[in-house]
Amino acid sequence: MLAGPLFSREALTVPRQFMHFLIRSGYVGAFFVLMYTAAQTTFGWQQVRNLGDIARFGQLVFQVFAVVQLAMMVFFASLFAAGNVAQEKDRRTMLLLLMTDLSDSELVLGKLCSSLLLPCVLLVASIPVFAFVQMMGGVSSNQIACAIAISAATGLAAGSWGSLVAFWREKTFQTLAISLIGIVLFLGIIEGVVAVTGALSSVGIVVGAMNPFRAMLRVLDPLNTSGGITYVSVAMISAGLLATLALTIVVLTIMRVRIWNPSRTLGDMATMDEKDRGVSRPPRPVWNSPVIWREMMTKAYGRKVIVIKLAYMVIAAAAFYSVLSTPSNSALVLGMVSPIGAAFIALSLLSMMLINAQGVTALTSERDAGTLELLLVTDITAKEFIVGKLGGILYNSKELILIPLFFMVWYLWQGVLTFENFSYITLGFLSLVVFAAMLGLHSGLSYTISRTAIANSLGTMFFLFIGIFICMILILQARASFGLQLPSFLVFILGGSLGLWASLTHRNPSPALTLAAGILPFCTFYAITSFLLGHTLGVCLFVVAAYGFTTTAMLIPAVSEYDSALGRTEMPKG
């Protein structure tokens, strides 16, 4: 096969695992749970016999499914591709692969195709679901084909980008952060070019088609023929350009894979030779807490972290400029939040994803390097280790935390926000930041395989944000009160609770984690409805209480003893 033995092994071994079938069936089941929730929210328990109402419902469901699946393809394709290669580097097995008779194309394509196997399987499994939605009316076969094509091409491009970054960079956190920020910058540049050239110009149409979300919105609006081009043509242009971009990235990766990797390995070996010859640096004073000293005073996450922070600042500056150039009487984004709030939410979500990535890689890098086991024979307690790691994560992410808050300080000074609302936003944001960091540490401790830990941690954050987005869309669609919405969303909330419970209690279940998994989705749903009703205090209280309790439930077992954190028994000291 073109992808070589790496992909052949993955294709033969993955279907033997029970989790493969569980994920595939669970993915389809989640679509039907979402469809049931949307039906209950739209129609309730009344019998619907009007074909027009059913067709409009089918159109709504198709819109939600298409956007959610596209976002999942972008996120998980880049995550799996980057994590698959980064794991080889962390375990020092990448050099062994380079020493085999694998060609450059077999190495790159094998890793890429292995990473995209699960997203492709899920994409194919969704086709019968879309066909079922088509039976309700309101959706054509061309729309479904266009949506699948855009999602497939987007997944290929995102996976190719994640693979390139993983072969290029050494540190796992750098790989994940650059992959995520690169996608955001790419979409931002596309939208900037469209804004300058005009969305209806020939250049704007072609360049705008490279933004898969913009192309998907045209597919979801089939009657829109602005620019004299149909949605089918836009979808074909988008899929073709994204596939060409993916091919270019793959070719570049194949050409550079042996330039990026052996040179770095030889550089490390040269440094080791200098140490063997007696070349050493003067000792550095170490604090009484060596873990947090290492996190704060050394380059534990690589020398290019400053580049990641600068890229984040560029994104923040672009968001700030877009808000300043937006008229004050602009319509609400998606009918829910103001442009100012949308910019703050976007920056906050990006910050929390990066903080969560740093949290989980802080543990997985230690385990893969073999240094986590060494901590068991030192006099460092579990409390010193966990608190040191958590403090280091927050310190290294200080720019990611302060920039969104400065964003709100500016609007507090401008009088757009009241001090009361600013206090609520600050408390809620800081609670979510600590939750994201602790969730990363918890996943790193709970899962022994780095790729699984990274996927679980970032996947939990992703599904949490997607679930909030879907709930807000459906609530606005029904326009009912909290009391009427709760029975309709009960199945959706229970599904989220079960998924969160399975994630949090993977290795060391506890009553506190079970309670946290049960109350967190309900409190989040209440916070959403309170926000849409304008009750700011209720949003702050429920966010701080729910996510603060979940953070504490993850933190206490980790800092109490290694038996809970690592599945080992802590040896008595003294």
N, C-alpha and C positions, 0 to 999 in steps of 0.2 A: 504494500500500500504506500501511497505517497507520503503519508505521515510517519511511516516507519514503525518499528517495534514498540515504541513508547505508547502510541495510540492503540495499537493492537492489544497490548496488555491491558490497558484501561478498558477497552471495549469488551474484553473477555471476562474481566474480573468484577467490574462494577455490577453487571446484572445478577451476579450471584449473591449480592448482599441484600438482606431484607430491607434495609433503609432505602435502597433504590426504589423499590416498589411502594414503600410507604410514602416517600416524598412525591412520587408521581401521582399516586391516588389521592394524597392529601392536597396536592395542588388543584386537581380537578374538583375535589370536594369543597375546597375553599371558594372556588368560583360559584358553586351552587349555593353555598351558605350566604355568600354575598348577594346572589340573585334573590334568594328567599328573603333576606333582610330588606332589600330594595322593594320587593313586592309587598311585603307587609307595611313598609313605610309609605308606599304610594297608594295602595288599595285598601290596606287593613284586612278585615275579615269579610268584606263584602264580595259578592260574586260579580265578576266583570264579564260582560257579554258583548261589549262594544269592541269591534275589531280595531277601531281607531285608537282607543285607549291602550289596547294590548300592543299595537304597533309602536305607539309612543313610548311605552315601557320598554319594549325591545330595543329601541333606539337609545334610551337612557342607559340600559345595561351594557350595550355594546360600547358606548362612549367610556364608561367607567372601566370595563374590562380592557379595552385597547390601551388606554393611558396607563393603567396600573401595570399591565404586562410590559409595555415599552420601558417604563421606569425600572422594572425588575431586570429586564435584559441589560440595560445600561449598567446597573449597579453590580449585579452578580457576575456578568461576563467579565468585567474588568477585575472584580474582586477575586474570582476563581483563577483567572489567568495570572494575575500578579502573585497570589498566594501560592500557587503551584510551583512557580519557579523560585520564589523567595524561600520556600521551605527547603529546597535542594541546597541553596546557598547557606542557610542557617545550619544545616546538618553536615556541611562540608562535603556533600556528594556531587556537587556540580562539576568539580574538577575531575572526578571519576568518570562522569558522563563524557566530558571533553576528551578523556584519554581513550575512550572506546572507538570502534570503527564507525560510529554514527556520523553521518554527514551533517553539515550545518543545517540543511533544510530538514532533515529527519529530526534533529534535536528541537529546532524551533517549532516546526509544524506539529511534531508529536506532542510537545507540551501544550501548544495552543489548542489543538483539537481535543486533547484529553480534558482540558479545562472547560471547553465549550460543550462537552458531551451532555452534561446534565441540563444546562439551559436549552440546548436544542431538543432534548427529549421532552422537556416541559412545554416548549413552544409547539411541538407536534401534538402533544396531548391536549393542548387547548383548542385545536382545530375542531373536534367534535362539539366542544362547548359553544364555540362561535356558530357552528352550524345549527345547533339547537336554538340559539338566540335568533338566527335568521328565520326560523319557522314561526316565530311570533310576529314577524313583519317589521317594517321600518328600517331594515338593513338589507343591502344587496350583496350578492356573491363577490362583486368587484371590490366593494368596501372591505370585506373580510380578507380577500386575497391581498389587497394593498396594505392592510394593517399587518398581516403576517410577514409580508415582504419587507416592510420598513423595520419591523422588530428584528427580523433575522439579520438584515444588513447592519443594523445598529449594534446588535450583539457581537457580530463579527468585528466591527470596527473598534468597539470598546474592549473586547478581548485582545485584539492585536495591540492596542495601546498599552494595556496592562502588562502584556508579555514583553513588549519592548522596554518598558520602565523596569521590570523585574530583572531582565538580563543586563540592563545598564547599571542599576544601582545595587549596592551591597546590603544595606540595612533594610529590614522589613518595613519599619515605620516609614522610611523615606519612600519606599516603593508604593505603599498604600496611599500615602499623602499626595505624592506627585501624580499618581493615577487619578485620584479623585479631583484634585485641584486642576489638573490638565483638562479633564472633561468639562469642568465648570468654565475655565478660561476659553476653551474652544467654543462652547455655546455662547459665551459672552461676546467673543470676537465676531461670530456669525451675526448675532443680533445687532452689533455695532455697525457692521458693514451694511446690513439691511436698512438700518435707520438712516445712514448717510446716503445711500443710493436710492432709497425708496422701495417699499415692499412690492409695488406694482411694476417696477422697471424690470427689464430683462435680466440685468445683473442681480437685482434683488431677489427675483424669483429663483434663479439658479443657485445663488449663494444661500438664500433662505432655506432651500430644500435640503441643505446639508445639516440643518437643525432638525432632527427626527421628530421632535415634539411639534414644531411648526408644520411639518409635512403631515403629521398624524391629525392635527386639527383640521387641515384641509380635507382629509379623508372623512373625518367625522361630520363635515359640512358639505355634502355632495352637490348641493345646489349653488355653491359659491363658484363662480367662474371669473373672478376678478383677475385681471391681467390677460384675459382671453385664453386661459389654460384650465383644463379640467383637473379634478383631483387624481384621476388615474395617471395623467401625465406627471403631475407633481410627485406622486408616489414612485413612479418609474425613475424619475430624475434623482429623487432622494436615495432610493435603493442602489442605483448605479453609482452615484458619487460616493456613497458610504462604502460600497464594496471596493471601489477603486482606491479609496483612502486606506482601507484595510490591507489591500494587496501591496500598496506602497510601503506601509509600515512593516509588513511581514518581510518584504524584500530587504528593507533597510536593516531589520533585526538580523536576518540571515547573514548579511554582509559584515555586520559588526560584532557578532556574537563572540568570536574568538579574539577579537581585539579588546573588547571590554573586559572579558573574564580572566584569561591567563595573565594579562599584564598586572591586574590587581593582585592576583595570587602571588606572582613573582615579587611584587613590591612588598607584600607582607613577609615573604620568605627572606628578602634582603634585610628587612628590619630585624627579623629574628637572628640573622647572621651577625648583625652589628651587636646584638645583645650577647651572642656567644663569644665575640671577640673582646668583650669587656667594655663596650661603649654603652654608657648608661647616663641617665639624666639625674640631676640632684633630686633627692626625695621631696615630696610635697607633704605638708602637714595635713593630716586627716582628722575630721571631727570625731566627736564621741559617737556619732551615729553614722557609720561608714556608708550605709545604703543611700541615705539622702545626700551625703556628700558626693558619692559617685554620680547620682542623678543630676545634681546641680552644678558641680564643678568640673565635670569631665564631658567629653563629647561621646556619651554613651549611645546616642542615636545618630551618629555620623556627623560629618563636617558640613553637609549641605542643608542642614535644618534651617539655616538662615534664609536660604533660597525659597524654601517652602513658606516661611513667614512673609517674605517679601511678596511672593505671589498672592498670598492671602490678602495682604494690604492693597495690592492692585485691584483685587476683586472688590474689597470694601470701598475703595475710592470710586470705582465704577458704579457701585450701587448707590453711593452717596451722591454722585453727580446725576444719576438717573432720577433720583428723588428730587433733587433741586431743580431739575429741568421739567419736572412734571407739574402741571397746573394744580393749584390748590383745590379746585372744584372737580378734579378727576373722579371718575367712577371707582367704586370699590373693586379690588382685584378679586375675580371669581365671585363677586357679590358678597364677600365676607370681611375683608380687611382693607384698610387704606393702603395706598402705595408706600407710605412710610412704614407701616406695620409689616407689609410684605417684604420690604428690603431688610428690616431687622430680623424677621423670621428666617429669611434665606441665609443671612450671615450666621445666625445662631445655629441653624441646622448644620451648616458646614463646619462650624466650630465644634459642635458636639460630636460629629462623625470623626473629625480629626483627633479630638481628645480621646474618644473611645478607641480609635486605632492605636494611639500611643499607649493606652492602658493595657490593651491585650498583648501588644508586641513587647511591652516591658516584661511580661512573664514568659511568653513563648520564646523570645530570644535567649533568656536565661536557661530555659529547659533545653533548647536545641544545642546550645553551646556547652551543656554539661555542668554549668555552674550552679544551677538550682539545687542539685543534689549535694553539692559541697556545703551549702548553707546549713544542712542538717547536722554537720559535725562541727560547726562553729558555735560561738557563744552568742550569736545574734538571735534574738527571740523572734517569734512570729509577729509580735506587735511592732518591733523595730523594723522588720522587713516590710510589712504591709503599709505601715504609716510612712516609712521612708519612700516607698514606691509611689504612694498616692501623693505625697508632698512633691516629689520630683515631677510627676505628671502635671500637676497644677502649676508648678513653677515654670516648666518648659513650655507650657501652653498659655502663659500669661498674656501674650499678645492676642491670642485667639479669644481670650475671655474679656480683655479690656476694650478691644475695638468695638464690639457690639454695644458695650455699656457707654463708651464715649459717643456712640451714635445716638443713644437715648439722651445723654447729657446735653448734647447740642440742641435737641428739640425741647428739652426742659428749659434751657436758656432762651430759646426762641418763643416760649410760651405755648408750644403745640401740646405739650404734656403738662399735667399738673404734678406736683410733688408726690401726691398720694399714688397716682398711677405709676409714676416712675419708681416708687418704692416697691410696688407690687411686681412690676416687671423685673426689677433687680433681684428680688428674693426668689421669684420663680425661675429666672434664668440661672442663678447660681445653684439652686437646688438641682436643676437638670444637668448642669455641668458636673457636679460632684457625682450624680447618679451615673452619667456616662463614663466617667473615669473609673468608678468602682465596678461597674458592669464589665468593663474590659478586664480588670484584675480578676474578678470572679470567674469569668470565662476562661482566662488563662490558667487559673488554678484548677478548674473543673475538668478541662479537656486536656488529655495528654498529647494529642496530635495537634500540632500548631495550625495546620490548615483548617481543621474542624473548629478549633477555638476561635480563630479569626472570623470564620464564616458565621459561627453562632453569635459572637458578640456584635459584629457589624450588622448581621442579619436581623437581630433583635431590635436594634436601633432603627433600622430601615423599616421594618414592618410596623413598629410603633408609630413612626411618622406617617406611613401610608395609611394605617388604620385611622389615625386622627383626620387625615385629609378626606378619606372616604366618608367617615361619619359626618363631617361638616357638610359635604356635598349632599348627602342623603337627607340630612336635617333641613337644609335649605330647600330641597326638592319638596319635602312634605309640609314644611312651615307649620309645625305643631309644637306644643309645649313639651316640657321635659317629662311630665307625667304620662302623656300620650306616646312619647317616643320610646320610653324604656321597654315596654313589652315587645315592640317591633325590633329593637336592637338586642334583645336578650340573647338570642342564638349567636349573633356576631360577637358580643361581649364575652360570652362563655367560651367561644372558640379562641379568642385572644387570651383568656385566662389559662386555658389548657396549654396553649403554646408557650406562654410565659412560664408556667409551672414546669413544663418539661425542660425548658432552658435553664432555669434557676436551680432546680433540684436534680441536675444530672448525676452528680457524684455524691453529694452530701445533703440529702433532704432534711428539712427541719420544719417544725410547725410555723416558725416565723416566715420562712420563704414561701410556704404554701399559702399562708394568710396574705402575704404581699402580692403573690400572683393572683389571688382572688379579688382583692380590693382595688388593685391598681387600674385595671381596665374600667371598672365602675366609676372610680373617682375621676379618671380621665374623661369619661363620657359626660359626667356631670360638669366638669370644668369647661368642656366644649359648649354644652348647652348654656351654661352661665355666661360664657363669653359672648355667644350670639344674642343673648338677652340683655347684655350690657351690665352684668353683675360682676364688677372687677374684683371685689374683695373675696367673693366665693371662689373665683378662679385661683387666686393666689393661695388661699387657705388649703384648698384641696390638692393643688399641685405640690405645695411644700410638704403637706402631711403625707400624701401617698408616696411620692418619690423619696422623701426623706426617710420614711419608714422602710421602704424597700432597700435604700442604701444602707441603713443601719442593720437590716436583716442579713445583708451580704457581708458587711464589715465585721460584725461581732464574731461570727465563727472563724473568720480568717485571722483576726488578731488574737484570738483566745489561745489556740494551740495548733500545731502542725497536723494533728490528727484530723481536724476538720478541713484544713486548707489543702493539704497535700495527700491525704489518705494515709499518712504515716503516724506513728506514735512519737511524741516528743520525749526525748530522754531527759530524766531529771538532772539538774545541774547542782554542783556542789557535792 
